[in-house]
Amino acid sequence: MDRPIAHALGNSSFNERRGPLPVFAATDHRNEHFVVCSAIGHLYGLVDDKRNRSVYPVFDVRWAPTATRSEQIIKSISLLSQKATRYVHACDYDQEGQVIGYNILQYACNNKYDNSLRAKFSTLTDEEIRNSFDNLLKPSASLAQAGRSRHMIDFIYGVNLSRALTQSFKVSNDGKRYCNLSIGRVQGPTLAFVVDREMEIRKHVPEPYWTISAEFEKNGHIIEAHYHQQKIGTLSQATSIVDACKNQDGKITNIEKQKVTLRAPTPFNLGDLQKEAYRVFRFSPSYTLSIAEKLYIAALISYPRTSSQKLPTSINYKKVISGLSKIGYPYSNLAATLLARDHLTQNEGSKTDPAHPAIYPTGEKPKGKLAGVELKLFDLIIRRFLATFGDPNISEHTTVTILVKDYHNFKADGKKMLYEGWMNFYKPYINKSSNGTELPELHEGDMMRNVAVTMDKKFTQPPPRFNQASLLEEMEKEKIGTKATRSEIISTLFKRNYIASTTNGRGGIEATEIGFQIIQSMRKYVPSIVSTDLTRSMEEQLEEIESGKARSTLVIENAIDKLKGTMITFKEKEIEIGRQITDAVLISQNKQQLQKTMLGTCPVCSKGVLKIVRSRVTKKRLVGSSNYSSGICKATAPLPQKGPIKTTGKMCALCRWPVVRTFYAAKHPWEFCINMQCPSKKQQPEPA
């Protein structure tokens, strides 16, 4: 953010000095001279003095430079600070930004935090940056202490529990195997959500039921209807209803119409944006945050790490909307609709954030070409912002009751849009399930010709698996983690192979064998680690530090006291826990290996499985049927000998052999059918 700040303070005129750390010099409108440099993230992190991964528990930790490059940057900042007359802390106005600035001012600038001033801004537009420097605030020591306390507690819990897990695995294998395992006060409960849901799914026993539907015709219009009892418990009852209603005309006995008003959506906070971007684009929460941060740095949107669903009127809505109109179509047309109004009233949500308002576009035009994913998220944010000013959407919902043979009722549902309202602004992202079928004009007493009556056998379904958006929502609901860390926790669970995406391509998440065993072991020996109660309690105490109601030292001491008992138990059961986790790791590794080599059912014999193998004679890799050695099937296919081979889950549309993916020429992906006799080989030449 150093360049945008220097640009704003110097009214576009500033000097840059290159070195280990870029430094900018700018003179503002009051002829005050500023030297601006960037913290480049966390220059200080927590370390334990022993630095031995096999030793736990450890409770004596300190702040230290995170890397060699950090030491060089710290030295540069320290030299600059010696000539400074005052200090302005302009890092992001949240706990993380506060910690970054606090540590630099205290450690690199020789205890200057209390003497510093705080710049608070939510966008990187020139106007807002200048305004923040004209109205500098006192530093928020409570916010800094809350952030530092969070880092301290997370580090102590994470390093001790992760070392305990890793060491238990190592000890149980006599040091012959190593596996990087981790767990933490937020990781544990989050993983438990997935494991518990998976247990519900596995325990679910599907029970059959039947549904009955019918088609009726009136004046050339086919109307679909469903039997009023949506689930029929037995086949005999369902058969009896179908037999009684076949070829029997129906009579409309009741028509109910109801106007439904749907208010405009609320502005995005980070969680809402992550969930909506997942629904619309299938962006993971962490990916959405990374894109949003790029848009923020480009001064196109406000600060994304916010919990707020409110926008203050001081933002000057009309100015922002006018700026959006200059970006071009379709925003010019949408903006004109709102600018024509005398008053702009936004639909707000209930959630607030003391540091930042909800996410909104600044009205600035992109200075360069945005990448495709950036453009998608930018459009989503703009349209959501405009939609919040829209009128309520009004639709008419109609339910028609059709009587067959005096005692069998069918229901037909229809939906008619009366007034589009805010949906006009948000049209590309409207959930399709909100649309309905409009019924033709019908009247009570009308006779309907029965076209068909059918029944379907179905089974009760288990609860749905979490996806990344719904898991994030569960974390929010249970109040564990923060708006800034939740997506990172989910990413870590994937990296540790505790959770994985389901193979059906629907975005679901399932717990792996390792994930299951971690939770089962923790619940057996140290249940507090996967308890939402412990984590939620700590979150509440951290909030009290931020509000000045609790002392940082007492909160940290309380957290350590709770962990000490856990560590004693863990040490006693170290080998037992390690053996259980070892079994899970081996099972998981075997499954992964099978997934890498199994390509699907053999299309030749239809009984065996095609596998990636290596020839015992030539040592070359190829694909062969699992029935090859028994002589039942001789299906084989060659493979490229260089580069990774990845399964795609696809089958060739022409020959039904598997399609795989490899990489060639500067890592470009190439998908191809492995069958050398496939007709596609004549249509699609191999890449050069």
Buried (B, 14 or more C-beta within 10 A) or exposed (E): BBBBBBBBBBEEEBEEEEEEBBBBBBBBEEEEEBBBBBBEEBBBBBBBEEEEEEEBBBBEBEBBBBEEEBBBBBBBBBEBBEEEEEBBBBBBBBBBBBBBBBBBBBBBBEEBBEEBBBBBBBBBBBEBBBBBBEEBEEBBBBBBBBBBBBBBBBBBBBBBBBBBBBBBBBBBBEEEEEBEBBBBBBBBBBBBBBBEBBBEBEEEEEEEBBBBBBBBBBEEEEBBBBBEBEEBEEEEEBBEBBEEBEEEBBBBEEBEEEEEEEEBBBBBBBBBBBBBBBBBBEBBBBBBBBBBBBBBEBBBBBBBBBBBBBBEEEBEBBEBBBBBBEBEEBBEEBBEBBBEEEEEEBBBBEBBBEBBBBBBBBBBEBEEEBEEBBBBBBBBBBBBBBBBBBBBBBBBBBBBBBBBEEEBBBBBBBBBBEEBBBBBBBEEBBEEEEEBEEBEEBEEEBEBEBEBBEBEEBEEEBEEBBBBBBBBBBBBEBBBBBBBBBBBBBBBBBEBBBBBBEEEEEBBBBBBBBBBBBBBBBBEBBBBBBBBEBBBBBBEBBEBBBEEEBEBEEBBEBBBEBBEEBBEBBEEBBEBBBBBBBBBBBBBBEEEEEEBBBBBBBBBBEEBBBBBBEEEEEEEBBBBBBBBEEEBBEBBBEBBEEEEBEBEEEBBEEBBBBBBBBBBEEEEEBEBBBBEEBEBBEEEEEEE
